[in-house]
Amino acid sequence: MKSSTIALSTGLFLAAMPAAARAEAAPEGRRADTSFSVGEIVVTARGMAGSTDNVLTSVDRLGGDVAQAADVDNLYELVGQMPGIQVTDFNQGTTSGKFSMRGFNGEGNINAVKLLIDGVPSNSNDGNMPYIDMVFPLNVETIEVVRGTSDPRYGLHAIAGSADIVTRSGGTYLDARGAAGSYATFEGQLAAGLETGKVTQNYALGYRESDGYRKHGHTRRFGLSGKWGLALGDEVRLGAVARYYEADAQEPGYLTFADSRAHPRMTNGYNVSDGDTRDMQQYALTLGVAFSDRLDWSSMAWFNRLRDDRYVKFSAGASQQRRLTREDHHGLATTLHWHGVIAGASVMLEAGGNVEWQDNRSLRWLSAARVPTSQTRNQQFDLSVGGIYLQAIVEPAPWLRITPAYRIDWVGGDFANRLINTTAPINDYGSIDQPKLSVAIMPLDGVTLYGNWGKTFQIGLGSGAYLIPPRAVDLKPSINEGWELGVTYRLASTVEARLAYWEQSATGEIARKLNDPLGDFENVGATDRKGVDLQVNVEPARGLSLWAALAWQKAVISVPPPASPQFAGHEIDHTPHWLWSGGIDYRPSETLTFTLTGRGQSSYFLSSANSEGKWGRMTVFDASAFFQLGERVVLGLALKNIGDDFYEYAWWDGAQTLHSPANGRNVTASLRLRF
């Protein structure tokens, strides 16, 4: 797999390069823009190699001004402010939660979002997002979410799209923020930049400690990062990134329905020894070369390390478990980009490839008060996934943009069950072909009509990726096929709106068994997802901006697995029909800013049986005020969950509903110093 990936990528690059010598200047046409923004987005340069500007699908961006002023427990809460994003808040120590989209839930059995931090792949083996905690809000420059199946840049985990957290780069600054609030919460953040000549340095430090809304919910988090850049003339730029993170947390556990309503802040006596310690590291080296103003090349090498040691007891009748995870992932990515004119048409060609190698260890024990009683899992498994893609953008007229693309991925690896001394090969997935096509029409300035179609894939994760007896037939990849039709409208900086309808279907969707000793999967069946997304951003007057997003979605099992024919037509669990978010920003003077935001969702079923009732409805409003003292000091006050509304995460353990109530009304005061 590795040699074929490198060979094919190199061939694509070499094929594209001769055209650069014959290129003419590209004519200027109308810009196809399918993005929607929350907050201010700073555009620093034209998108080139690997840029989202070359993707014609629903793209959402959250500005650094919103992120850096935020009072949140975890960064995924910020992503939850963006259109059509569902947040799953477990509220269990380091296993705090995640975000999802396009009719996929955040339960952890199917993780459908490729997470990146500064372009570095940042999912764990099972697709979860522990690395998102490494970034504190003050260091965020932009959060960019790409939805749908037409983006060819990523393969593994990009079932429904991707999200890239871009941290601050360049500039000379010193930015510090301290906050204190309810539940004995204290937070300190520092971000600094130094740019001298051809060298840039950016550093960030974050610390957060809190007792949490519920008893036995104390958490402590610490993160440190650095980014360095070196420009060798105007053509070559070298970069490096290093991040370190550690966390210790207690877990309050899950409550019965009766306890969650009578005493939502309590913990169970049997959860007294539950908790987690987590250590993570991330490193990357980057190289960018601009051969000309039409041809550039970027490459990256990266390494991630995850160490997680968790003790958890889910209910009174279950045993406590110790779950030990050790993962080392490393990879390479490269992209070559050219644009010019061929036969009078503006053309962009991009060829890219990426490969990653994973060394994973998963161990579990049954335990009592953190004393192991028996071992239930000892797995060592390697996974390698590599892919190449070729994308073109053809603009035969100033009002038309056509974007065909093709991606192919390959999978390798092996599995060892050290508990019983057996091994197994990877499923023979073969080459996973993913054709894609996008079209945009710009009939008027500010109006873009767009449509896209594409395929993505899902493979088994953990032990589910391997041919483990008694299975004797290789599991084929589940192919997700999706399409979207949308329209965007922009009127200068006054109005921004987007309306889109989408559908996505999967063949043979599989889901991890979350509490299975082997870590095996179950067959969900063929699935259909569809939805409508509506976003509007309006600035009716100077100092006043309003934004709102409404999403309707439905996810059903269209063809059930043979073992559960009764699930035909049932809804997929933990998928609400409605998601909404919105906000009002009002700045009556240069020194005072008021913000009101809200988010909510409808209820959902807890399992594919659709027989345990519907849960999870929520409506939450937050307010904040910022007062600027001079040029360098900003005072902030945030009131979250203004109405003290009860909302929760709920799940079904096979016999009963279990509940994790979310934070009640809480307040945070902050002080920010900028130099």
HUDAZI-V823184 format. One record per helix or strand of 2 or more residues. SS is the DSSP state (helix for helix, strand for strand). FROM is the first residue (numbers start at 0). TO is the last residue. Records with the same first field share a line. If there is no record, write none. Layout:
SS: FROM-TO ; FROM-TO
This chain:
helix: 1-20 ; 51-53 ; 63-67 ; 75-78 ; 129-133 ; 136-138 ; 256-261 ; 268-270 ; 461-464 ; 561-566
strand: 34-37 ; 58-62 ; 84-91 ; 94-100 ; 112-116 ; 119-120 ; 139-146 ; 160-166 ; 172-180 ; 184-195 ; 198-209 ; 218-231 ; 235-249 ; 274-289 ; 294-311 ; 319-341 ; 344-367 ; 370-396 ; 399-416 ; 421-425 ; 431-443 ; 446-457 ; 477-490 ; 494-511 ; 520-540 ; 543-558 ; 577-588 ; 591-600 ; 603-604 ; 613-614 ; 617-628 ; 632-639 ; 647-651 ; 656-660 ; 665-673
